[in-house]
Amino acid sequence: MGSEHRRNKLHAAGWIVAVGVMGVASYTWQLHLREVEQRAEEAERTRDEVARRRAVEERLRIARELHDSLTHSISVIQIQAGVAEHLARKRGEDVPPALAAIREAGADAARELRATLSVLRSTEDGDGSGLGQLESLVARARAAGLPVTVTVDGAQRPLPPEVDQAAYRIVQEALTNVSRHAGQAHTSVRLQYSPEALTVQVDDEGQDKGTGSGSDGRRGEGRTAGPGLGLLGMRERVSALGGRLHAGPRDCGGFRVQAELPARLAS
């Protein structure tokens, strides 16, 4: 009887030790898994940082090449066209329309090149190009002479990063288009937050050097078919997120860009 009791106690003690060993092994395995996951996340983060750095370096390289190869050539074209116009007037001749067109095209190309170089050299990318940068973007537009007002409807909230960046880029491109096509027209930026979406709307009054509202459609064509393809880029960006974009002349004059982006709460 005593021997049987001792065997039962030893058996129970063995189970207790086994359970303890299994518990320690399970805890050690969980620690190992967490360490592996942390290493994997760190490796992924490192790869992302390297990729971002390489992307920035490549953008700067392209900016330098564009500046070196195109800026001088465009400047020469503008200077030569201006000299030819001056000589024609000096001789009492009419300035050929083609010559004036070349000069104007050169000026447009120079403006677009400066805008492109500004984007390429900008450090605002990834997380830095969201709506948190909207205030500085609007401040730069105002400093350049573009009167801009901003209105926010609904409760502001964190957005998925890709939606946040897309909203910023849409406003940025829309303001750039206003500067190119509507001069210093008054422009309003409106952000409307709803439970499921963010609506970004940019309206301008379209007053450009006495040409009126521009509601005859010509300005709309210029914006959609221009060399910058800004509206095409907007449409592709919005479509990739499953959103909708409307861009065109307003009935009351001017131009409207409106994007509806799915924007559920960022998890």
CORFENUR-V971716 format. One record per residue. N is the residue number from 1. SS is DSSP state (~ for helix, > for strand, _ for the rest). Layout:
N_SS ; N_SS
This chain:
1__ ; 2_~ ; 3_~ ; 4_~ ; 5_~ ; 6_~ ; 7_~ ; 8_~ ; 9_~ ; 10_~ ; 11_~ ; 12_~ ; 13_~ ; 14_~ ; 15_~ ; 16_~ ; 17_~ ; 18_~ ; 19_~ ; 20_~ ; 21_~ ; 22_~ ; 23_~ ; 24_~ ; 25_~ ; 26_~ ; 27_~ ; 28_~ ; 29_~ ; 30_~ ; 31_~ ; 32_~ ; 33_~ ; 34_~ ; 35_~ ; 36_~ ; 37_~ ; 38_~ ; 39_~ ; 40_~ ; 41_~ ; 42_~ ; 43_~ ; 44_~ ; 45_~ ; 46_~ ; 47_~ ; 48_~ ; 49_~ ; 50_~ ; 51_~ ; 52_~ ; 53_~ ; 54_~ ; 55_~ ; 56_~ ; 57_~ ; 58_~ ; 59_~ ; 60_~ ; 61_~ ; 62_~ ; 63_~ ; 64_~ ; 65_~ ; 66_~ ; 67_~ ; 68_~ ; 69_~ ; 70_~ ; 71_~ ; 72_~ ; 73_~ ; 74_~ ; 75_~ ; 76_~ ; 77_~ ; 78_~ ; 79_~ ; 80_~ ; 81_~ ; 82_~ ; 83_~ ; 84_~ ; 85_~ ; 86_~ ; 87_~ ; 88_~ ; 89_~ ; 90_~ ; 91__ ; 92__ ; 93__ ; 94__ ; 95__ ; 96__ ; 97_~ ; 98_~ ; 99_~ ; 100_~ ; 101_~ ; 102_~ ; 103_~ ; 104_~ ; 105_~ ; 106_~ ; 107_~ ; 108_~ ; 109_~ ; 110_~ ; 111_~ ; 112_~ ; 113_~ ; 114_~ ; 115_~ ; 116_~ ; 117_~ ; 118_~ ; 119_~ ; 120_~ ; 121_~ ; 122__ ; 123__ ; 124__ ; 125__ ; 126_~ ; 127_~ ; 128_~ ; 129_~ ; 130__ ; 131_~ ; 132_~ ; 133_~ ; 134_~ ; 135_~ ; 136_~ ; 137_~ ; 138_~ ; 139_~ ; 140_~ ; 141_~ ; 142_~ ; 143_~ ; 144__ ; 145__ ; 146__ ; 147__ ; 148_> ; 149_> ; 150_> ; 151_> ; 152_> ; 153_> ; 154__ ; 155__ ; 156__ ; 157__ ; 158__ ; 159__ ; 160__ ; 161_~ ; 162_~ ; 163_~ ; 164_~ ; 165_~ ; 166_~ ; 167_~ ; 168_~ ; 169_~ ; 170_~ ; 171_~ ; 172_~ ; 173_~ ; 174_~ ; 175_~ ; 176_~ ; 177_~ ; 178_~ ; 179_~ ; 180_~ ; 181_~ ; 182__ ; 183__ ; 184__ ; 185__ ; 186__ ; 187_> ; 188_> ; 189_> ; 190_> ; 191_> ; 192_> ; 193_> ; 194__ ; 195__ ; 196__ ; 197_> ; 198_> ; 199_> ; 200_> ; 201_> ; 202_> ; 203_> ; 204_> ; 205__ ; 206__ ; 207__ ; 208__ ; 209__ ; 210__ ; 211__ ; 212__ ; 213__ ; 214__ ; 215__ ; 216__ ; 217__ ; 218_~ ; 219_~ ; 220_~ ; 221_~ ; 222_~ ; 223_~ ; 224_~ ; 225_~ ; 226__ ; 227__ ; 228__ ; 229__ ; 230_~ ; 231_~ ; 232_~ ; 233_~ ; 234_~ ; 235_~ ; 236_~ ; 237_~ ; 238_~ ; 239_~ ; 240_~ ; 241__ ; 242__ ; 243__ ; 244_> ; 245_> ; 246_> ; 247_> ; 248_> ; 249_> ; 250__ ; 251__ ; 252__ ; 253__ ; 254__ ; 255_> ; 256_> ; 257_> ; 258_> ; 259_> ; 260_> ; 261_> ; 262_> ; 263__ ; 264__ ; 265__ ; 266__ ; 267__
